[in-house]
Amino acid sequence: MDTQGNISWGILGTGMIAAKFARALSMSKTGRLIAVGSRTLDSAARFAETFNVERQYGSYDALLADPDIDAVYISLPNHLHAEWAIRCAEAGKHILCEKPLTVNFAQAKMVIDAVRAHDVFLMEAFMYRCHPQMARLVQLIRDGAIGQVRVIQAHFSYNMGGLRENIRQQHAAAGGGIMDVGCYCMSAARLVAGAAIGQDFADPIGVKGYAHIGKVTQVDEWATAALLFPGDIVANLTCGIQVRVDHALRVWGSTGHIIVPNPWFPDEERGGPAPNARIYVYHDDQDQPTEEVVEAGQYLYTIEADVVARHIRERQAPPPCMTWNDSLGNMMALDAWRKEVGLTFAAD
């Protein structure tokens, strides 16, 4: 970092999410992208040309050897997260790692042990948790806007069709709906349930799940889970990669309910950008909801990058961003969901 606290970033991987983060850094006031690493130099060079990145590396190790890089964004497939997060820590690099943090709880524990040992920052890149919309939702629930929380419903599912070469449809890469988007639903339910009982998050005490496992892909192509949380709060999660559903987050309480129409991408709407995020609070004794408008003023992934810079010296970002313990709890809950539906990976 320079004397102003600005972060020099490197990116591992050149896929779609890497491109989103590269664009975000171009709008950041705290960080700049100086290097990209890929499995081949050609891939890194194409990415670098698109996003005006000064250094290109034909291997991940070469990027980690660059002494000028402060932090690394890991945008690799799921099954590579643990290995390269640990290698980043060993290289003294701060880490923003794409979700899910790892394939399972055991791997997540190894990663967090490594960042503790090497004294580096780590955050699991649930970008929606960094947006002020989530902080406002937590405050509404803690303030009793809908009374006692009783039911949570979280959906995140899309239909990608027959793109069999995509890593989300590859068992070897720990793909499937639960790992790709069900992890969002689980993290949101745990956040809301935690807010309802006065904690930063809550872990489910019961998990039941069902899924369709594809004969070709061997991953869950659509799945659902029913959760029981402390305080007799129940939740339903729906996710998938072969069926399109709405992406709303809904919370029902003793005196009303809350709808967050766009929890995962609050600065976007289907078909274009959204200037502000919105939360609707419905009271049982009123006909019309109260509209909560949440202004962010920045692109979603830029907010995420700036959160890293703002809290890098503390080594963790505060809730509702993903803390280390929150990530561990989410991985444990995802393990339980996958066990319920009979989905295992090589890393398990």
TAWO-V211509 format. One record per pair of residues at least 24 apart in sequence whose ideal C-beta (glycine too) atoms are under 10 Angstrom apart, sorted by the first residue. I is the first residue (numbers start at 1). GAP is how many residues later the second one is. D is the distance in whole Angstrom. If there is no record, write none. Layout:
I;GAP;D
I;GAP;D
//
This chain:
1;29;9
1;30;9
1;69;5
1;70;9
1;93;9
1;308;8
1;311;8
1;312;9
2;30;10
2;68;9
4;25;10
4;26;9
5;25;7
5;26;10
5;304;7
5;305;9
5;307;8
5;308;9
6;24;6
6;25;6
6;26;7
6;64;9
6;303;7
7;24;4
7;25;8
7;26;10
7;27;10
7;62;9
7;63;5
7;64;5
7;87;8
7;89;10
7;114;10
7;298;8
7;299;9
7;301;7
7;302;5
7;305;7
8;24;6
8;25;8
8;26;5
8;27;8
8;58;9
8;60;6
8;61;6
8;62;5
8;63;7
9;24;5
9;25;7
9;26;8
9;27;9
9;44;10
9;60;7
9;61;7
9;62;5
9;63;7
9;64;6
9;84;10
9;85;9
9;87;9
9;296;8
9;299;9
9;300;10
10;24;7
10;25;4
10;26;7
10;27;6
10;43;9
10;45;8
10;47;8
10;50;10
10;53;5
10;54;8
10;56;7
10;58;9
10;59;4
10;60;9
10;61;7
10;62;5
10;63;7
10;64;10
10;78;9
10;83;8
11;24;7
11;25;5
11;26;7
11;27;9
11;33;9
11;36;8
11;37;10
11;40;9
11;42;8
11;52;8
11;58;10
11;60;10
11;61;7
11;62;5
11;63;8
11;64;6
11;65;10
11;85;10
12;24;8
12;25;5
12;26;8
12;27;10
12;45;9
12;47;10
12;48;5
12;51;6
12;52;8
12;60;6
12;61;7
12;62;5
12;63;6
12;64;6
12;68;8
12;69;10
12;72;6
12;73;10
12;75;9
12;76;8
12;81;10
12;85;9
12;86;10
13;24;8
13;25;7
13;26;9
13;30;9
13;31;10
13;34;9
13;47;9
13;60;8
13;61;7
13;62;4
13;63;5
13;64;8
13;67;9
13;71;9
13;85;8
14;24;5
14;25;9
14;26;9
14;29;5
14;30;7
14;31;10
14;32;7
14;33;4
14;34;9
14;36;9
14;37;10
14;42;10
14;61;8
14;62;10
15;28;10
15;32;9
15;60;6
15;61;8
15;62;8
15;83;10
15;151;10
15;152;8
16;59;9
17;56;9
17;58;5
17;59;10
17;81;6
17;82;10
17;108;8
17;110;10
17;284;9
18;29;7
18;33;9
18;55;7
18;56;10
18;57;4
18;58;9
18;80;9
19;28;8
19;31;7
19;32;7
19;56;9
20;55;9
20;107;9
20;279;9
20;280;9
20;281;5
21;30;10
21;52;5
21;54;7
21;75;8
21;77;9
21;104;8
21;106;9
21;280;5
21;281;9
21;283;8
21;284;7
22;25;8
22;26;10
22;28;8
22;29;4
22;30;9
22;31;7
22;51;9
22;53;9
22;279;9
23;27;10
23;28;7
23;276;8
23;278;7
23;279;9
24;49;10
24;103;9
24;274;9
24;275;6
24;276;8
24;277;3
24;278;4
24;279;8
24;280;7
24;281;6
24;282;9
25;26;8
25;28;10
25;48;9
25;276;8
25;277;7
25;280;6
25;281;10
26;25;7
26;26;8
26;273;10
26;276;9
27;271;7
27;272;6
27;274;9
27;275;5
27;276;10
27;278;9
27;279;10
28;270;9
28;271;9
28;273;9
28;274;5
28;275;9
28;276;10
28;277;5
28;278;6
28;280;10
28;281;8
29;269;9
29;273;9
29;276;10
29;277;7
29;280;9
30;272;9
30;275;7
30;276;5
30;277;9
30;278;8
30;279;4
30;280;7
30;282;9
31;39;8
31;40;7
31;42;10
31;271;9
31;274;5
31;275;7
31;277;8
31;278;6
31;281;10
32;273;10
33;36;10
33;40;9
33;272;9
34;32;8
34;34;6
34;35;7
34;36;9
35;27;9
35;28;6
35;29;10
35;31;6
35;33;8
35;34;6
35;37;9
36;27;7
36;37;10
36;39;10
37;24;8
37;25;6
37;26;3
37;27;8
37;28;10
37;29;9
37;32;10
37;35;9
37;39;10
37;47;10
38;24;10
38;25;9
38;38;10
39;37;10
60;24;6
60;27;8
60;28;9
61;26;8
61;30;9
63;25;10
63;28;9
63;30;9
64;24;6
64;26;8
64;27;4
64;28;9
64;29;6
65;26;7
66;25;9
66;27;9
67;24;10
67;25;9
69;24;6
69;25;9
70;24;6
70;50;10
70;51;9
70;238;10
70;239;9
70;242;8
71;24;7
71;25;7
71;49;9
71;50;7
71;234;9
71;237;6
71;238;8
71;241;7
72;24;7
72;25;9
72;48;10
73;24;8
73;25;8
73;52;7
73;228;10
73;231;9
73;232;8
73;235;9
74;24;6
74;27;10
74;51;8
75;50;8
76;91;9
76;97;9
77;90;5
77;91;9
77;93;8
77;95;9
77;96;4
77;97;7
77;98;8
78;24;8
78;25;6
78;89;8
78;90;9
78;92;10
78;95;6
78;96;4
78;97;7
78;98;9
78;101;6
78;102;8
78;105;10
78;267;9
78;269;9
79;24;6
79;28;10
79;88;9
79;91;9
79;92;10
79;93;7
79;94;5
79;95;4
79;96;9
79;100;10
79;266;7
79;267;8
79;268;6
80;87;10
80;93;8
80;94;9
81;26;8
81;27;9
81;30;8
81;43;9
81;93;9
82;24;9
82;25;4
82;26;8
82;27;10
82;28;6
82;29;6
82;32;9
82;265;8
83;24;9
83;27;10
83;28;9
83;264;10
84;27;10
85;25;9
85;26;5
85;27;9
85;29;7
85;30;8
85;35;10
85;37;7
85;39;10
86;24;7
86;25;6
86;27;9
86;28;5
86;29;9
86;31;10
86;32;9
87;27;9
88;26;9
88;27;9
88;30;9
88;32;7
88;34;9
89;24;9
89;25;4
89;26;5
89;27;9
89;28;7
89;29;4
89;30;9
89;31;5
89;32;10
89;33;8
90;24;7
90;25;10
90;27;9
90;28;6
90;30;9
91;27;8
91;29;9
92;26;6
92;27;8
92;28;6
93;25;9
93;27;6
93;28;9
94;25;10
94;26;5
94;27;4
94;28;8
94;29;9
94;214;7
94;215;9
94;218;6
94;221;8
95;25;6
95;26;6
95;27;5
95;28;7
95;29;9
95;30;10
95;213;9
96;25;8
96;26;8
96;27;6
96;28;8
96;29;5
96;31;10
96;208;7
96;209;8
96;211;9
96;212;5
96;221;10
97;25;7
97;26;8
97;27;6
97;28;6
97;225;10
97;230;9
98;26;8
98;27;5
98;28;9
98;29;10
99;25;6
99;26;6
99;27;5
99;28;9
99;29;10
99;30;10
99;80;9
99;81;9
99;82;9
99;84;5
99;85;7
99;88;8
99;223;8
99;228;9
99;231;9
100;24;7
100;25;10
100;26;9
100;74;8
100;78;9
100;79;6
100;80;8
100;82;9
100;83;5
100;84;10
100;86;9
100;87;9
100;227;8
100;230;7
100;231;7
100;234;6
101;24;9
101;25;9
101;82;9
101;221;8
101;223;9
101;225;10
101;226;5
101;227;8
101;229;8
101;230;6
101;233;10
102;72;9
102;225;9
102;226;10
102;229;6
102;232;10
102;245;8
103;70;10
103;71;5
103;76;8
103;228;9
103;231;9
103;232;9
103;235;10
103;241;10
103;242;6
103;243;8
103;244;4
103;245;7
104;70;9
104;227;6
104;228;9
104;230;8
104;231;5
104;234;8
104;240;9
104;241;8
104;243;6
104;244;6
105;222;10
105;223;7
105;224;9
105;225;9
105;226;4
105;227;5
105;228;9
105;229;8
105;230;5
105;231;9
106;225;9
106;226;10
106;229;9
106;241;8
106;242;8
107;224;8
107;240;6
107;241;9
108;216;9
108;219;6
108;220;6
108;221;10
108;222;9
108;223;4
108;224;8
108;226;10
108;227;10
109;215;10
109;218;10
109;219;7
109;222;8
109;223;10
111;213;9
111;216;9
111;217;10
111;220;10
112;212;5
112;213;9
112;215;7
112;216;7
115;200;7
115;201;9
115;209;8
116;199;9
116;208;8
119;196;7
120;192;9
120;195;7
121;187;7
121;188;9
121;190;7
121;191;5
121;192;8
121;193;8
121;194;5
121;195;7
121;196;8
122;186;10
122;193;7
122;194;7
122;195;10
122;200;9
122;201;10
122;202;7
122;205;8
123;181;8
123;184;7
123;185;6
123;188;8
123;189;10
123;192;9
123;193;7
123;194;5
123;198;6
123;199;6
123;200;8
123;201;9
123;203;10
123;204;8
124;59;9
124;63;9
124;193;10
124;197;9
124;198;4
124;199;9
124;200;9
124;202;8
124;203;5
124;204;10
124;206;8
124;207;9
125;176;9
125;179;7
125;180;10
125;183;9
125;196;10
125;197;8
126;57;8
126;58;7
126;61;6
126;62;9
126;65;10
126;138;9
126;178;9
126;194;9
126;195;8
126;196;5
126;200;9
126;201;9
126;204;9
127;57;10
127;137;8
127;138;8
127;139;10
127;140;10
127;172;10
127;173;5
127;174;6
127;175;10
127;176;7
127;177;4
127;178;9
127;180;9
127;194;10
127;195;10
128;28;10
128;56;7
128;59;9
128;60;8
128;63;10
128;121;10
128;132;10
128;134;9
128;135;6
128;136;5
128;137;7
128;138;7
128;139;10
128;149;10
128;172;7
128;175;10
128;176;9
128;192;9
129;55;9
129;58;7
129;59;9
129;62;7
129;134;10
129;175;9
129;178;9
129;188;9
129;190;8
129;191;5
129;192;5
129;193;6
129;194;10
129;197;9
130;166;10
130;168;10
130;170;8
130;171;9
130;172;10
130;173;5
130;174;5
130;175;9
130;176;8
130;177;5
130;178;9
130;187;7
130;190;8
130;191;5
130;192;9
131;132;9
131;133;10
131;134;9
131;135;5
131;136;7
131;146;7
131;163;8
131;165;6
131;167;9
131;169;6
131;172;6
131;173;8
131;176;10
131;189;9
131;190;10
132;134;9
132;145;8
132;162;5
132;163;8
132;164;6
132;165;9
132;166;10
132;171;8
132;188;10
133;116;10
133;127;7
133;129;8
133;130;7
133;133;5
133;134;9
133;143;9
133;144;4
133;145;8
133;146;7
133;159;9
133;160;10
133;161;5
133;162;10
133;163;8
133;167;10
133;187;10
134;53;10
134;54;8
134;57;7
134;58;10
134;61;10
134;115;10
134;126;9
134;129;8
134;132;8
134;143;9
134;145;10
134;160;9
134;185;9
134;186;5
134;187;9
135;159;8
135;183;10
135;184;9
135;185;6
135;186;9
136;124;10
136;141;8
136;143;6
136;156;6
136;157;9
136;158;5
136;184;10
137;51;9
137;54;8
137;55;7
137;58;8
137;112;8
137;114;8
137;121;7
137;123;6
137;126;8
137;140;10
137;142;6
137;144;10
137;155;9
137;157;9
137;183;8
138;53;7
138;54;8
138;56;8
138;57;4
138;58;10
138;62;9
138;181;8
138;182;6
139;56;8
139;153;10
139;181;10
140;55;9
140;111;9
140;118;6
140;139;7
140;141;7
140;150;10
140;152;7
141;50;9
141;51;6
141;52;9
141;53;9
141;54;4
141;55;6
141;56;10
141;110;7
141;112;8
141;117;8
142;52;10
142;53;5
142;54;8
142;55;10
142;56;7
143;52;10
144;52;10
144;109;8
144;110;9
144;111;8
145;106;9
145;108;8
145;110;8
145;111;7
145;112;10
145;113;7
145;134;10
145;136;5
145;137;10
145;138;8
145;145;8
145;147;9
146;50;10
146;105;7
146;106;7
146;107;3
146;108;7
146;109;6
146;110;4
146;111;6
146;112;6
146;135;7
146;136;8
146;137;8
146;138;9
147;105;10
147;106;4
147;107;3
147;108;4
147;109;7
147;110;10
147;136;9
147;137;9
148;48;7
148;49;10
148;83;8
148;84;9
148;85;9
148;105;6
148;106;4
148;107;8
149;43;7
149;44;7
149;46;8
149;47;4
149;48;8
149;80;9
149;82;8
149;83;10
149;84;6
149;85;10
149;86;10
149;102;6
149;103;8
149;104;5
149;105;8
149;108;10
149;109;9
150;46;9
150;81;9
150;82;7
150;83;6
150;84;7
150;101;9
150;102;6
150;103;6
150;104;6
150;107;9
151;82;7
151;83;6
151;84;7
151;85;8
151;99;8
151;100;7
151;101;4
151;102;8
151;106;8
152;33;9
152;36;8
152;37;5
152;38;9
152;39;10
152;40;5
152;41;7
152;44;9
152;75;8
152;77;8
152;81;7
152;82;7
152;83;4
152;84;7
152;85;9
152;97;8
152;98;7
152;99;5
152;100;8
152;101;10
152;106;10
153;32;9
153;35;10
153;36;9
153;81;10
153;82;7
153;83;5
153;84;8
153;85;8
153;95;8
153;96;7
153;97;4
153;98;8
153;99;8
153;104;10
153;106;10
154;27;10
154;28;9
154;30;7
154;31;4
154;32;8
154;33;9
154;34;5
154;35;5
154;36;10
154;37;10
154;38;8
154;71;10
154;73;10
154;81;7
154;82;8
154;83;5
154;84;8
154;85;9
154;93;9
154;94;8
154;95;5
154;96;8
154;97;9
154;106;9
154;109;8
154;110;9
155;26;9
155;29;10
155;30;7
155;33;10
155;69;10
155;81;9
155;82;8
155;83;5
155;84;8
155;85;9
155;90;5
155;91;6
155;92;6
155;93;6
155;94;8
155;95;9
155;108;9
155;109;10
156;24;9
156;25;4
156;26;7
156;27;9
156;28;5
156;29;5
156;30;10
156;32;9
156;81;8
156;82;8
156;83;5
156;84;9
156;89;8
156;90;10
156;91;6
156;92;10
156;93;9
156;107;8
156;108;6
157;24;6
157;25;9
157;28;9
157;64;10
157;65;7
157;66;9
157;67;10
157;80;10
157;81;6
157;82;5
157;83;4
157;84;7
157;85;8
157;86;6
157;87;6
157;88;4
157;89;9
157;90;8
158;81;9
158;82;7
158;83;7
158;84;9
158;85;8
158;86;6
158;87;8
158;89;9
159;62;10
159;63;9
159;81;8
159;82;7
159;83;6
159;84;6
159;85;5
159;86;9
160;61;10
160;80;9
160;81;5
160;82;7
160;84;10
161;80;9
161;81;8
162;54;9
162;55;10
162;80;9
163;78;9
164;50;10
164;52;7
164;53;7
166;51;10
166;75;9
168;49;9
168;51;8
168;53;10
168;73;5
169;45;8
169;47;8
169;48;5
169;49;9
169;50;7
169;52;8
169;72;7
169;73;9
170;47;7
170;48;9
170;49;7
171;42;9
171;43;9
171;45;10
171;46;7
171;47;4
171;48;5
171;172;9
171;173;9
171;174;7
171;175;8
172;46;9
172;47;10
172;173;8
172;174;7
173;46;9
173;172;9
173;173;10
174;45;8
174;164;10
174;169;10
174;170;10
174;171;5
174;172;8
174;173;7
174;174;9
175;42;7
175;43;9
175;44;5
175;45;9
175;46;10
175;66;8
175;170;9
176;35;8
176;37;8
176;38;8
176;41;7
176;42;9
176;43;3
176;44;4
176;45;7
176;46;10
176;47;8
176;63;9
176;64;9
176;65;7
176;162;9
176;165;9
176;167;7
176;169;9
177;34;8
177;35;9
177;42;8
177;43;5
177;44;6
177;45;6
177;46;5
177;47;10
177;61;9
177;62;4
177;63;4
177;64;5
177;65;8
177;66;9
177;164;10
177;166;10
178;31;8
178;33;7
178;41;8
178;42;5
178;44;10
178;45;5
178;47;8
178;59;9
178;61;6
178;62;9
178;63;10
178;156;6
178;159;6
178;160;6
178;162;10
178;163;8
178;165;7
179;40;8
179;41;8
179;60;9
179;62;10
179;155;7
179;158;10
179;159;8
179;164;9
179;166;9
180;39;9
180;40;10
180;59;8
180;60;9
180;61;6
181;42;10
181;56;10
181;57;10
181;58;5
181;59;8
181;60;8
181;66;9
181;83;8
182;27;9
182;29;9
182;38;8
182;40;10
182;41;6
182;42;9
182;43;7
182;55;6
182;56;8
182;57;4
182;58;8
182;59;10
182;151;10
182;152;7
182;155;7
182;156;9
183;54;10
183;56;8
183;147;7
183;148;9
183;150;9
183;151;6
183;154;9
184;53;9
184;55;8
184;63;9
184;65;9
184;79;8
184;80;6
184;146;10
185;38;10
185;39;10
185;40;8
185;42;10
185;50;9
185;51;9
185;52;4
185;53;7
185;54;6
185;62;10
185;64;8
185;78;9
185;79;9
185;152;10
186;39;8
186;41;8
186;49;9
186;51;6
186;53;9
186;143;9
186;144;6
186;145;9
186;146;10
186;147;5
186;148;6
186;150;10
186;151;7
187;133;10
187;135;7
187;139;8
187;140;9
187;142;9
187;143;5
187;146;9
187;147;9
188;47;9
188;49;9
188;61;6
188;63;10
188;72;9
188;75;6
188;76;8
188;132;10
189;36;9
189;38;6
189;40;8
189;44;9
189;45;10
189;46;4
189;47;9
189;48;6
189;60;9
189;62;9
189;141;10
189;144;9
190;37;9
190;39;8
190;45;9
190;136;7
190;139;6
190;140;6
190;143;7
191;58;10
191;128;8
191;129;6
191;131;10
191;135;8
191;139;10
192;37;9
192;41;8
192;43;8
192;57;8
192;58;10
192;59;6
192;66;9
192;68;10
193;34;8
193;35;10
193;36;4
193;37;7
193;38;7
193;40;5
193;41;9
193;42;7
193;58;9
194;35;8
194;36;9
194;39;10
194;125;8
194;126;9
194;132;9
194;135;9
195;56;9
195;124;9
195;125;8
196;33;8
196;34;9
196;35;6
196;37;6
196;55;8
196;57;8
197;32;8
197;33;6
197;34;5
197;36;8
198;33;10
199;31;9
199;120;9
200;118;9
200;119;4
200;120;8
200;123;7
200;125;8
200;126;7
200;129;10
201;118;7
201;119;9
201;121;9
201;122;8
201;124;8
201;125;5
201;126;10
201;128;6
201;129;8
202;25;10
202;27;5
202;28;6
202;29;8
202;31;8
202;127;8
203;24;10
203;26;8
203;27;8
203;122;10
203;123;10
203;125;9
203;126;5
203;127;9
203;129;7
203;130;6
203;133;10
204;24;6
204;25;6
204;26;9
204;29;9
204;30;10
204;31;8
204;125;9
204;128;9
204;129;6
204;132;7
204;133;9
205;24;7
205;25;6
205;28;10
206;28;9
206;130;9
207;28;10
207;30;10
207;125;10
207;126;7
207;127;9
207;128;9
207;129;4
207;130;6
207;131;10
207;132;8
207;133;6
208;128;9
208;129;9
208;132;6
208;133;10
209;28;8
209;127;8
209;128;5
209;129;8
209;130;8
209;131;3
209;132;5
209;133;9
209;134;9
210;127;10
210;130;8
210;131;6
211;28;9
211;29;9
211;126;9
211;127;9
211;129;8
211;130;4
211;131;8
211;132;7
212;28;8
212;30;8
212;31;9
212;129;9
213;128;7
213;129;7
213;130;6
214;27;9
214;28;8
217;24;8
217;25;9
218;125;8
218;126;10
218;127;10
219;124;7
219;126;9
220;117;9
220;118;8
220;121;6
220;122;9
220;123;6
223;114;7
223;115;9
223;117;9
223;118;6
223;120;9
224;113;9
224;117;9
225;108;9
225;109;10
225;111;9
225;112;5
225;113;10
225;115;7
225;116;8
226;114;10
227;106;8
227;109;9
227;110;9
237;96;10
237;100;8
239;98;9
246;24;10
248;32;10
249;30;9
250;30;10
250;32;10
251;28;10
251;30;10
252;30;9
253;29;10
253;30;10
253;31;9
254;30;9
255;27;10
255;28;6
255;29;6
255;30;8
256;25;7
256;26;5
256;27;4
256;28;5
256;29;8
256;30;8
256;33;9
256;34;9
257;24;8
257;25;5
257;26;9
257;27;8
257;32;9
258;24;7
258;31;9
258;32;10
258;34;9
259;30;8
260;32;9
260;34;10
264;36;9
265;35;6
266;28;7
266;30;7
266;34;7
266;37;10
267;29;6
267;30;10
267;31;8
267;32;6
267;33;5
267;34;9
267;35;9
267;36;9
268;31;10
268;32;8
273;26;9
//
